Amino acid sequence: MDEKQKQDLKVKIQEQIKILKKDIASLEEATRPISPDNAIGRISRMEAISAKSVNEKALANAKARMNGLLRALDNIGDPDFGYCAICDEEIPIGRIMLVPESDVCVKCAQKA
Ligand SMILES: [Zn+2]
């Protein structure tokens, strides 16, 4: 990975972090405790609870991704950035651009 690619990647990661922050904020809003409000019927309350659990999963994923992106941003200057953490092969630039939060190559990711 050359300096230009690293610079492009940095910008890309920062953009993704910005988007993710908004996603996390709205998911946090959506996963607030559901009050036993009489205004919504029993079935819609159940729907609300099930939607909440979907949103909770999405929130956990978004937070994990956020951590990965922040870590990638931190590590981007390291000499071994862009190399698989497991097999030490160089990770193709296309994959890094697509999933910068991953520090393993496709082969190792599939094995894990
Ligand atoms: Zn690997």
Residues whose N, C-alpha, C, O or C-beta is under 5 A from the ligand:
A	BS01	ZN	C84 I86 C87 D88 V104 C105 C108
